[in-house]
Amino acid sequence: MKALVFQGPGKTSWQEVPDPGIKDASDAVVRVDSVTICGTDLHIIKGDVPEVAPGTVLGHEAVGEVVEVGSEVRTVRPGDRVLVSCISACGRCRFCRENHYGQCREGGGWVLGHLIDGTQAEFVRVPFADLSVHPLPGSVESDDAVLLADIFPTAYEVGVLNGRVSPGDTVVVVGAGPIGLATVAAARLYTPGKIIAVDLAESRLAAARSVGADATVGAGEEPEELVSDLTDGLGADVVIEAVGVPEAFETCTRMVRPGGRVANVGVHGKPASLHLEDLWIKDVTITTGLVDTYSTPLLLRMMAAGRLPSAELVTHHFELEQMEEAYDVFSRAADTGALKVVLGGPRHDVVTLPA
């Protein structure tokens, strides 16, 4: 099969690799029909995630069709159309029993495109399939469903729930990329008083308004002053960092009110300063987190009911073999206006798997 392979910092290649097969009885092999690119993939290519070894197939989000399952798999069977979650869960360890699937200690957690081969390929082996793939209703299109593999659960769990967004809150989302936009949409479910989006790109601020932001401001246009003006000098109840750079995190801590919450969602490759000399007296709660994806079934039901935006987030479509072109477009989002790019590849009529 063909796959996008990480070759070391700054290097990838779309190349032939062996087809995946069943290794463990809990595995499923999925033929990839739709796949997308995540900002985390860009962090990997930059060298910000050193655990990813050269030779690894990238990607952790996909929709496809099950072609083979191990002997222990009970919830899906060949022919089922499924969502492949970005998180794999053994279901047995302490963390999985507490719904903290992202911290799985028995071979799960964030492994696809990180510690094992991922989804940016024609086929992918998914470990712990019973908890790591989700059957899809026919009413949910693949381009929409792939947004539930990572960005919506991450926005909802790590941003909105960790930030304890409540009715009437002033919520600031710093970063209006795909995760930030999903955070704006998810925050609206809790009827905050106002949502303010901050970003460098006007195209992304326009997208934020389209999914529900009440006010937007450029990152270089004194967002702290706007937040102060809109809150009578108090600061925001919840500030959600969705960029992953030190300046964005530090801006978030300056915009939060006493007793407020800062929820960090962004993937950071460099240290950020924590100004405890200012924060210690403010009773501020700061949370971090890797998504657990326990909310995926709920979000899937909400998408099927039309309660989550999707078309506003997908800006570009490519064939699977255009992976390198898609990465170029996605990595130059400021110039191309890219939010989520979705790739769909040709199907294989015959699947040959190792014995």
Secondary structure, 3 states (H helix, E strand, C coil): CEEEEEEECCEEEEEECCCCCCCCCCCEEEEEEEEECCHHHHHHHHCCCCCCCCCCECCCCEEEEEEEECCCCCCCCCCCEEEECCCECCCCCHHHHCCCHHHCCCCCECCECCCECCCCECEEEECCHHHHEEECCCCCCHHHHHHHCCHHHHHHHHHHHCCCCCCCCEEEEECCCHHHHHHHHHHHCCCCCEEEEEECCHHHHHHHHHCCCCEEEECCCCHHHHHHHHCCCCCEEEEEECCCCHHHHHHHHHHEEEEEEEEECCCCCCCCCCCHHHHCCCCCEEECCCCCCCCHHHHHHHHHCCCCCCCCCEEEEEEHHHHHHHHHHHHCHHHHCCCEEEEECCCCCCCCCCC
